[in-house]
């Protein structure tokens, strides 16, 4: 997907990370270090959103 700027890409990546994390929780586990990576058109890594950073884990 393409976004207007990095901020928009990060916002979308957080939503995607939450959705993917929810899928893993339904399978009975959560691997917090899994992540959504944001890259530019050349494949250069610009930012990562880890699953455990995209959600608020409470006791």
FIZA-726964 format. One line per 10 residues: number of its first residue (from 1); for each residue x, y, z of N, C-alpha, C. Coordinates in steps of 0.2 Angstrom, whole numbers. Layout:
NUM	X:Y:Z:X:Y:Z:X:Y:Z ~ ...
//
This chain:
1	4:-6:0:0:0:0:4:6:0 ~ 2:12:-3:5:18:-3:2:23:2 ~ 5:27:5:2:32:10:5:39:8 ~ 2:44:10:4:51:9:10:53:13 ~ 11:50:19:17:51:23:18:46:28 ~ 24:46:31:26:41:36:21:40:41 ~ 18:46:44:14:46:49:7:42:47 ~ 5:43:41:-1:39:39:1:31:39 ~ 7:30:36:9:23:36:9:20:43 ~ 12:23:48:13:21:54:6:20:57
11	1:24:56:-6:23:59:-9:17:56 ~ -8:16:50:-11:10:47:-8:4:49 ~ -1:4:50:3:-2:52:0:-4:59 ~ -1:1:64:-4:0:70:-10:-4:70 ~ -15:-2:66:-21:-5:65:-20:-12:62 ~ -15:-13:57:-14:-20:55:-11:-24:60 ~ -6:-21:64:-3:-25:69:-8:-28:74 ~ -13:-24:76:-18:-26:81:-22:-31:78 ~ -24:-31:72:-28:-36:68:-24:-43:68 ~ -18:-42:66:-14:-48:66:-13:-51:73
21	-12:-47:78:-11:-49:85:-17:-53:87 ~ -23:-50:85:-29:-53:87:-30:-60:84 ~ -28:-61:78:-28:-67:75:-24:-72:78 ~ -18:-70:81:-14:-75:84:-17:-77:91 ~ -20:-72:94:-23:-73:101:-28:-78:100 ~ -32:-78:95:-38:-83:94:-35:-90:93 ~ -28:-90:91:-25:-97:90:-22:-99:97 ~ -22:-94:102:-20:-96:109:-13:-93:111 ~ -10:-89:107:-4:-86:109:-3:-79:106 ~ 2:-76:108:4:-69:106:11:-69:106
31	14:-67:100:21:-66:100:23:-59:99 ~ 25:-56:105:25:-48:105:30:-45:100 ~ 35:-49:98:40:-46:94:39:-47:87 ~ 33:-50:85:31:-50:78:29:-43:76 ~ 30:-41:70:30:-34:68:27:-33:61 ~ 25:-27:60:23:-25:53:28:-20:51 ~ 31:-21:46:37:-17:43:34:-12:38 ~ 37:-6:39:35:0:34:42:1:30 ~ 41:0:23:47:1:19:45:6:13 ~ 50:9:10:49:13:5:49:9:-2
41	49:13:-7:48:10:-14:54:6:-16 ~ 60:7:-13:66:3:-14:67:-3:-9 ~ 62:-3:-4:63:-9:1:67:-7:7 ~ 68:-1:7:72:2:13:67:2:19 ~ 69:-1:25:65:-1:31:65:6:34 ~ 59:9:35:58:15:38:55:15:45 ~ 52:10:47:49:10:53:46:3:54 ~ 46:0:61:42:-6:62:37:-5:68 ~ 32:-8:68:27:-8:73:26:-15:76 ~ 29:-16:82:28:-22:85:21:-24:88
51	19:-30:88:13:-32:90:12:-29:98 ~ 17:-30:102:17:-28:109:17:-21:110 ~ 19:-17:105:18:-10:105:12:-7:102 ~ 8:-11:99:2:-9:95:-4:-10:100 ~ -3:-13:105:-9:-15:110:-7:-13:117 ~ -12:-12:121:-11:-11:128:-12:-17:132 ~ -7:-21:134:-8:-27:138:-8:-25:145 ~ -14:-27:148:-16:-26:155:-16:-32:159 ~ -14:-32:165:-14:-38:169:-22:-41:171
//
